[in-house]
Each structure stands twice: as structure tokens, then as C-alpha cells.
Amino acid sequence: MTSKPKHSAVHGAVVTLIAFLVGTYFVFHAVQGEYGLFNRVQAEAEEARLRAELALLQGELRALENKTLRLSDQFLDLDLLDERARDVLGYARPNEIVIR
């Protein structure tokens, strides 16, 4: 005669509870863990911000390279040279009014 154990319902409930808790643990870490969705969204936002900053800095670099070229020995821009001399050395013509 085969008989079912009396605790099969309790055993099934415990196994289901453990499976639910393990599943909840993995879902929690998939969303909020170190490599979760929230951190991925933050990392993508940081990447977009850094790319925008990089584009801005590259524009500034191109402007500085242009000024450097215009003040080089191969290509001398007299207007830029005059502007820089006035700014750095504080030169002004006698008929000019300087506002700072």
C-alpha cells in the first residue's frame, strides 16, 4: 500500500516560496544591481553628456589650432597679432578709449 506523505502540501509551498524568493532576488539585481537597468540608463546619460562635452572641447581645440596657425612663422595674421599684443601687453593707440 502506497501512501502520500502528509506534508506534501507544505513541502510544495516551501519549494514555491524559495523559487519565488530566488526569482525576486534575480529580478531585483537585474533592475537595481551593479549592472542593472537603472545603472545602464545612468551610464547612457553620462555617455551622452560626455559626448556633448567632447564635441564642445573639439570645437575649442579647432579654434585654438586656427589661432596658432595664424600666429605661426609660415602664416602671420597681422590683425590677430595686433589684437594679441594689445590684449597681453595692454597697448592702445593714443586716440583709442579702452573699456575693460
DRENVEXTOR-441761 format. One record per atom (N, C-alpha, C): residue in one letter; residue number from 1; x, y, z. Coordinates in nm, 4 decimals, padded with zeros to 6 digits, always signed. Each point is the difference from the previous one (the first is absolute). Layout:
! residues N
VOTOR  rest   nr         u         v         w
VOTOR     a  NUM         X         Y         Z
...
***
This chain:
! residues 100
VOTOR  rest   nr         u         v         w
VOTOR     m    1  +00.0829  -00.1152  +00.0000
VOTOR     m    1  -00.0829  +00.1152  +00.0000
VOTOR     m    1  +00.0894  +00.1242  +00.0000
VOTOR     t    2  -00.0248  +00.0858  -00.0923
VOTOR     t    2  +00.0791  +00.1230  -00.0082
VOTOR     t    2  -00.0818  +00.1144  +00.0560
VOTOR     s    3  +00.0660  +00.0758  +00.0815
VOTOR     s    3  -00.0703  +00.1145  +00.0589
VOTOR     s    3  +00.0767  +00.1276  -00.0304
VOTOR     k    4  -00.0731  +00.1057  -00.0215
VOTOR     k    4  +00.0627  +00.1292  -00.0247
VOTOR     k    4  +00.0441  +00.0590  +00.1318
VOTOR     p    5  +00.1137  +00.0655  -00.0018
VOTOR     p    5  +00.0407  +00.0647  +00.1242
VOTOR     p    5  -00.0972  +00.1127  +00.0338
VOTOR     k    6  -00.0191  +00.0218  +00.1292
VOTOR     k    6  -00.0955  +00.1004  +00.0454
VOTOR     k    6  +00.0497  +00.1429  -00.0250
VOTOR     h    7  +00.1292  +00.0159  -00.0109
VOTOR     h    7  +00.0570  +00.1332  -00.0112
VOTOR     h    7  +00.0281  +00.0411  -00.1443
VOTOR     s    8  -00.0602  -00.0646  -00.0969
VOTOR     s    8  +00.0278  +00.0336  -00.1388
VOTOR     s    8  -00.0495  +00.1409  -00.0342
VOTOR     a    9  -00.1086  +00.0437  +00.0569
VOTOR     a    9  -00.0515  +00.1342  -00.0259
VOTOR     a    9  +00.0942  +00.1044  +00.0596
VOTOR     v   10  +00.0501  -00.0253  +00.1203
VOTOR     v   10  +00.0932  +00.0924  +00.0644
VOTOR     v   10  +00.1318  +00.0007  -00.0776
VOTOR     h   11  +00.0447  -00.1167  -00.0403
VOTOR     h   11  +00.1242  -00.0103  -00.0774
VOTOR     h   11  -00.0130  +00.0768  -00.1309
VOTOR     g   12  -00.1111  -00.0134  -00.0694
VOTOR     g   12  -00.0229  +00.0729  -00.1249
VOTOR     g   12  -00.0033  +00.1503  +00.0221
VOTOR     a   13  -00.0597  +00.0440  +00.1099
VOTOR     a   13  -00.0068  +00.1430  +00.0308
VOTOR     a   13  +00.1389  +00.0552  +00.0294
VOTOR     v   14  +00.0816  -00.0769  +00.0715
VOTOR     v   14  +00.1359  +00.0442  +00.0323
VOTOR     v   14  +00.0840  +00.0091  -00.1261
VOTOR     v   15  -00.0102  -00.0990  -00.0869
VOTOR     v   15  +00.0753  +00.0018  -00.1248
VOTOR     v   15  -00.0447  +00.1186  -00.0863
VOTOR     t   16  -00.1292  +00.0251  -00.0073
VOTOR     t   16  -00.0516  +00.1134  -00.0762
VOTOR     t   16  +00.0490  +00.1310  +00.0592
VOTOR     l   17  -00.0017  +00.0136  +00.1310
VOTOR     l   17  +00.0476  +00.1209  +00.0673
VOTOR     l   17  +00.1486  +00.0223  -00.0271
VOTOR     i   18  +00.0793  -00.1048  +00.0079
VOTOR     i   18  +00.1441  +00.0121  -00.0269
VOTOR     i   18  +00.0227  +00.0406  -00.1458
VOTOR     a   19  -00.0731  -00.0602  -00.0922
VOTOR     a   19  +00.0142  +00.0346  -00.1418
VOTOR     a   19  -00.0408  +00.1461  -00.0223
VOTOR     f   20  -00.1076  +00.0442  +00.0664
VOTOR     f   20  -00.0433  +00.1393  -00.0119
VOTOR     f   20  +00.1067  +00.0946  +00.0547
VOTOR     l   21  +00.0582  -00.0317  +00.1145
VOTOR     l   21  +00.1027  +00.0862  +00.0596
VOTOR     l   21  +00.1254  +00.0054  -00.0875
VOTOR     v   22  +00.0400  -00.1126  -00.0547
VOTOR     v   22  +00.1164  -00.0016  -00.0888
VOTOR     v   22  -00.0293  +00.0825  -00.1256
VOTOR     g   23  -00.1170  -00.0159  -00.0564
VOTOR     g   23  -00.0387  +00.0786  -00.1167
VOTOR     g   23  -00.0044  +00.1487  +00.0308
VOTOR     t   24  -00.0541  +00.0370  +00.1160
VOTOR     t   24  -00.0053  +00.1397  +00.0421
VOTOR     t   24  +00.1407  +00.0575  +00.0165
VOTOR     y   25  +00.0891  -00.0784  +00.0553
VOTOR     y   25  +00.1391  +00.0428  +00.0175
VOTOR     y   25  +00.0628  +00.0347  -00.1350
VOTOR     f   26  -00.0176  -00.0893  -00.0982
VOTOR     f   26  +00.0596  +00.0229  -00.1315
VOTOR     f   26  -00.0656  +00.1184  -00.0721
VOTOR     v   27  -00.1301  +00.0143  +00.0135
VOTOR     v   27  -00.0686  +00.1131  -00.0628
VOTOR     v   27  +00.0473  +00.1304  +00.0634
VOTOR     f   28  +00.0113  +00.0033  +00.1312
VOTOR     f   28  +00.0472  +00.1204  +00.0694
VOTOR     f   28  +00.1382  +00.0406  -00.0497
VOTOR     h   29  +00.0904  -00.0950  -00.0097
VOTOR     h   29  +00.1357  +00.0316  -00.0440
VOTOR     h   29  +00.0062  +00.0306  -00.1498
VOTOR     a   30  -00.0926  -00.0540  -00.0770
VOTOR     a   30  -00.0038  +00.0342  -00.1425
VOTOR     a   30  -00.0451  +00.1443  -00.0203
VOTOR     v   31  -00.0789  +00.0514  +00.0938
VOTOR     v   31  -00.0498  +00.1368  -00.0117
VOTOR     v   31  +00.0916  +00.0978  +00.0722
VOTOR     q   32  +00.0371  -00.0290  +00.1251
VOTOR     q   32  +00.0737  +00.0965  +00.0812
VOTOR     q   32  +00.1418  -00.0413  +00.0340
VOTOR     g   33  +00.0459  -00.1100  -00.0487
VOTOR     g   33  +00.1347  -00.0466  +00.0328
VOTOR     g   33  +00.1080  +00.0823  -00.0674
VOTOR     e   34  +00.1232  -00.0387  +00.0210
VOTOR     e   34  +00.1152  +00.0718  -00.0545
VOTOR     e   34  -00.0060  +00.0087  -00.1525
VOTOR     y   35  -00.0496  -00.1019  -00.0643
VOTOR     y   35  -00.0135  -00.0027  -00.1462
VOTOR     y   35  -00.1469  +00.0028  -00.0408
VOTOR     g   36  -00.0873  +00.0533  +00.0839
VOTOR     g   36  -00.1433  +00.0008  -00.0236
VOTOR     g   36  -00.0440  +00.1088  -00.0968
VOTOR     l   37  -00.1300  +00.0016  -00.0231
VOTOR     l   37  -00.0579  +00.0939  -00.0959
VOTOR     l   37  +00.0183  +00.1449  +00.0433
VOTOR     f   38  -00.0172  +00.0299  +00.1285
VOTOR     f   38  +00.0142  +00.1381  +00.0465
VOTOR     f   38  +00.1419  +00.0510  -00.0218
VOTOR     n   39  +00.0976  -00.0815  +00.0314
VOTOR     n   39  +00.1387  +00.0418  -00.0219
VOTOR     n   39  +00.0307  +00.0122  -00.1487
VOTOR     r   40  -00.0625  -00.0813  -00.0815
VOTOR     r   40  +00.0219  +00.0098  -00.1449
VOTOR     r   40  -00.0554  +00.1321  -00.0529
VOTOR     v   41  -00.1185  +00.0370  +00.0473
VOTOR     v   41  -00.0593  +00.1270  -00.0424
VOTOR     v   41  +00.0883  +00.1166  +00.0449
VOTOR     q   42  +00.0509  -00.0059  +00.1232
VOTOR     q   42  +00.0890  +00.1054  +00.0494
VOTOR     q   42  +00.1287  +00.0048  -00.0819
VOTOR     a   43  +00.0538  -00.1145  -00.0337
VOTOR     a   43  +00.1237  -00.0043  -00.0785
VOTOR     a   43  -00.0234  +00.0560  -00.1402
VOTOR     e   44  -00.1150  -00.0289  -00.0598
VOTOR     e   44  -00.0295  +00.0535  -00.1328
VOTOR     e   44  -00.0188  +00.1513  +00.0047
VOTOR     a   45  -00.0627  +00.0511  +00.1054
VOTOR     a   45  -00.0157  +00.1451  +00.0149
VOTOR     a   45  +00.1361  +00.0665  +00.0191
VOTOR     e   46  +00.0855  -00.0621  +00.0793
VOTOR     e   46  +00.1355  +00.0529  +00.0213
VOTOR     e   46  +00.0788  -00.0020  -00.1305
VOTOR     e   47  -00.0176  -00.1055  -00.0792
VOTOR     e   47  +00.0688  -00.0087  -00.1293
VOTOR     e   47  -00.0451  +00.1134  -00.0925
VOTOR     a   48  -00.1302  +00.0259  -00.0037
VOTOR     a   48  -00.0514  +00.1078  -00.0856
VOTOR     a   48  +00.0543  +00.1351  +00.0452
VOTOR     r   49  +00.0061  +00.0228  +00.1320
VOTOR     r   49  +00.0530  +00.1253  +00.0522
VOTOR     r   49  +00.1474  +00.0155  -00.0348
VOTOR     l   50  +00.0756  -00.1080  +00.0137
VOTOR     l   50  +00.1427  +00.0051  -00.0299
VOTOR     l   50  +00.0255  +00.0182  -00.1493
VOTOR     r   51  -00.0838  -00.0599  -00.0841
VOTOR     r   51  +00.0150  +00.0195  -00.1454
VOTOR     r   51  -00.0259  +00.1464  -00.0371
VOTOR     a   52  -00.0997  +00.0617  +00.0617
VOTOR     a   52  -00.0279  +00.1415  -00.0263
VOTOR     a   52  +00.1165  +00.0865  +00.0463
VOTOR     e   53  +00.0550  -00.0318  +00.1167
VOTOR     e   53  +00.1156  +00.0745  +00.0510
VOTOR     e   53  +00.1209  -00.0190  -00.0916
VOTOR     l   54  +00.0187  -00.1212  -00.0513
VOTOR     l   54  +00.1098  -00.0270  -00.0922
VOTOR     l   54  -00.0141  +00.0832  -00.1271
VOTOR     a   55  -00.1217  +00.0077  -00.0530
VOTOR     a   55  -00.0223  +00.0791  -00.1210
VOTOR     a   55  +00.0316  +00.1473  +00.0262
VOTOR     l   56  -00.0392  +00.0506  +00.1163
VOTOR     l   56  +00.0291  +00.1383  +00.0359
VOTOR     l   56  +00.1508  +00.0225  +00.0109
VOTOR     l   57  +00.0694  -00.0911  +00.0658
VOTOR     l   57  +00.1450  +00.0127  +00.0162
VOTOR     l   57  +00.0728  -00.0132  -00.1334
VOTOR     q   58  -00.0500  -00.0846  -00.0891
VOTOR     q   58  +00.0619  -00.0118  -00.1319
VOTOR     q   58  -00.0164  +00.1285  -00.0797
VOTOR     g   59  -00.1150  +00.0668  +00.0162
VOTOR     g   59  -00.0198  +00.1291  -00.0655
VOTOR     g   59  +00.0964  +00.1045  +00.0533
VOTOR     e   60  +00.0186  +00.0020  +00.1315
VOTOR     e   60  +00.0966  +00.0930  +00.0593
VOTOR     e   60  +00.1421  -00.0307  -00.0475
VOTOR     l   61  +00.0316  -00.1284  -00.0115
VOTOR     l   61  +00.1320  -00.0398  -00.0478
VOTOR     l   61  +00.0233  +00.0477  -00.1430
VOTOR     r   62  -00.1015  -00.0155  -00.0861
VOTOR     r   62  +00.0139  +00.0463  -00.1382
VOTOR     r   62  +00.0210  +00.1519  -00.0048
VOTOR     a   63  -00.0704  +00.0734  +00.0855
VOTOR     a   63  +00.0165  +00.1460  +00.0034
VOTOR     a   63  +00.1409  +00.0368  +00.0446
VOTOR     l   64  +00.0517  -00.0692  +00.1016
VOTOR     l   64  +00.1359  +00.0280  +00.0473
VOTOR     l   64  +00.1043  -00.0400  -00.1044
VOTOR     e   65  -00.0219  -00.1111  -00.0690
VOTOR     e   65  +00.0929  -00.0403  -00.1067
VOTOR     e   65  +00.0009  +00.1032  -00.1119
VOTOR     n   66  -00.1166  +00.0566  -00.0311
VOTOR     n   66  -00.0093  +00.1027  -00.1024
VOTOR     n   66  +00.0786  +00.1242  +00.0417
VOTOR     k   67  -00.0169  +00.0419  +00.1254
VOTOR     k   67  +00.0764  +00.1166  +00.0476
VOTOR     k   67  +00.1492  -00.0285  +00.0002
VOTOR     t   68  +00.0380  -00.1203  +00.0399
VOTOR     t   68  +00.1416  -00.0364  +00.0019
VOTOR     t   68  +00.0582  +00.0034  -00.1412
VOTOR     l   69  -00.0766  -00.0512  -00.0951
VOTOR     l   69  +00.0454  +00.0027  -00.1394
VOTOR     l   69  +00.0143  +00.1438  -00.0482
VOTOR     r   70  -00.0953  +00.0849  +00.0367
VOTOR     r   70  +00.0038  +00.1385  -00.0470
VOTOR     r   70  +00.1126  +00.0801  +00.0637
VOTOR     l   71  +00.0545  -00.0472  +00.1116
VOTOR     l   71  +00.1132  +00.0687  +00.0625
VOTOR     l   71  +00.1322  -00.0725  -00.0236
VOTOR     s   72  -00.0001  -00.1012  -00.0847
VOTOR     s   72  +00.1220  -00.0771  -00.0236
VOTOR     s   72  +00.0928  +00.0727  -00.0971
VOTOR     d   73  +00.1197  -00.0533  -00.0141
VOTOR     d   73  +00.0986  +00.0598  -00.0898
VOTOR     d   73  -00.0409  -00.0133  -00.1465
VOTOR     q   74  -00.0726  -00.1059  -00.0346
VOTOR     q   74  -00.0380  -00.0228  -00.1388
VOTOR     q   74  -00.1144  +00.0915  -00.0448
VOTOR     f   75  -00.0835  +00.0413  +00.0939
VOTOR     f   75  -00.1188  +00.0781  -00.0335
VOTOR     f   75  -00.0236  +00.0996  +00.1118
VOTOR     l   76  +00.0234  +00.1271  -00.0245
VOTOR     l   76  -00.0112  +00.1004  +00.1047
VOTOR     l   76  -00.1166  +00.0928  -00.0304
VOTOR     d   77  -00.0989  -00.0014  +00.0872
VOTOR     d   77  -00.1169  +00.0871  -00.0120
VOTOR     d   77  +00.0276  +00.1254  +00.0827
VOTOR     l   78  +00.0217  +00.1122  -00.0665
VOTOR     l   78  +00.0382  +00.1228  +00.0699
VOTOR     l   78  -00.1114  +00.0529  +00.0889
VOTOR     d   79  -00.1238  -00.0178  -00.0405
VOTOR     d   79  -00.1115  +00.0447  +00.0837
VOTOR     d   79  -00.0053  -00.0789  +00.1308
VOTOR     l   80  +00.0177  -00.1307  -00.0087
VOTOR     l   80  +00.0006  -00.0823  +00.1206
VOTOR     l   80  +00.1206  +00.0334  +00.0865
VOTOR     l   81  +00.1140  +00.0225  -00.0603
VOTOR     l   81  +00.1194  +00.0381  +00.0753
VOTOR     l   81  -00.0225  +00.1314  +00.0735
VOTOR     d   82  -00.0610  +00.0978  -00.0684
VOTOR     d   82  -00.0307  +00.1283  +00.0618
VOTOR     d   82  -00.0974  -00.0186  +00.1166
VOTOR     e   83  -00.1021  -00.0826  -00.0199
VOTOR     e   83  -00.0982  -00.0255  +00.1060
VOTOR     e   83  +00.0652  -00.0640  +00.1223
VOTOR     r   84  +00.0829  -00.1009  -00.0225
VOTOR     r   84  +00.0649  -00.0694  +00.1119
VOTOR     r   84  +00.0984  +00.0915  +00.0717
VOTOR     a   85  +00.0754  +00.0830  -00.0734
VOTOR     a   85  +00.0950  +00.0921  +00.0627
VOTOR     a   85  -00.0741  +00.1005  +00.0867
VOTOR     r   86  -00.1126  +00.0495  -00.0482
VOTOR     r   86  -00.0786  +00.0945  +00.0785
VOTOR     r   86  -00.0536  -00.0668  +00.1265
VOTOR     d   87  -00.0475  -00.1217  -00.0140
VOTOR     d   87  -00.0590  -00.0699  +00.1141
VOTOR     d   87  +00.1061  -00.0386  +00.1024
VOTOR     v   88  +00.1076  -00.0614  -00.0439
VOTOR     v   88  +00.1014  -00.0514  +00.0922
VOTOR     v   88  +00.0844  +00.1124  +00.0585
VOTOR     l   89  +00.0418  +00.0919  -00.0846
VOTOR     l   89  +00.0905  +00.1062  +00.0450
VOTOR     l   89  -00.0726  +00.1255  +00.0448
VOTOR     g   90  -00.1289  +00.0081  -00.0260
VOTOR     g   90  -00.0766  +00.1158  +00.0418
VOTOR     g   90  +00.0240  +00.1223  -00.0870
VOTOR     y   91  +00.0386  -00.0187  -00.1237
VOTOR     y   91  +00.0253  +00.1126  -00.0903
VOTOR     y   91  -00.1312  +00.0580  -00.0512
VOTOR     a   92  +00.0015  +00.1304  -00.0232
VOTOR     a   92  -00.1128  +00.0693  -00.0612
VOTOR     a   92  +00.0554  +00.1197  -00.0751
VOTOR     r   93  -00.0683  +00.0369  -00.1034
VOTOR     r   93  +00.0409  +00.1179  -00.0760
VOTOR     r   93  -00.0439  +00.1250  +00.0765
VOTOR     p   94  +00.0682  +00.1137  -00.0228
VOTOR     p   94  -00.0325  +00.1216  +00.0759
VOTOR     p   94  -00.1449  +00.0478  -00.0212
VOTOR     n   95  -00.0593  -00.0261  -00.1142
VOTOR     n   95  -00.1347  +00.0489  -00.0259
VOTOR     n   95  -00.1087  -00.1017  +00.0357
VOTOR     e   96  +00.0347  -00.1097  +00.0685
VOTOR     e   96  -00.0968  -00.1042  +00.0336
VOTOR     e   96  -00.0427  +00.0125  +00.1457
VOTOR     i   97  -00.1230  -00.0390  +00.0257
VOTOR     i   97  -00.0520  -00.0077  +00.1366
VOTOR     i   97  -00.0085  -00.1485  +00.0362
VOTOR     v   98  +00.0619  -00.0405  +00.1103
VOTOR     v   98  +00.0047  -00.1389  +00.0425
VOTOR     v   98  -00.1049  -00.0219  +00.1081
VOTOR     i   99  -00.0887  -00.0957  -00.0242
VOTOR     i   99  -00.1037  -00.0359  +00.0971
VOTOR     i   99  +00.0247  -00.1444  +00.0410
VOTOR     r  100  +00.0130  -00.0236  +00.1280
VOTOR     r  100  +00.0219  -00.1369  +00.0503
VOTOR     r  100  -00.1075  -00.0393  +00.0944
***
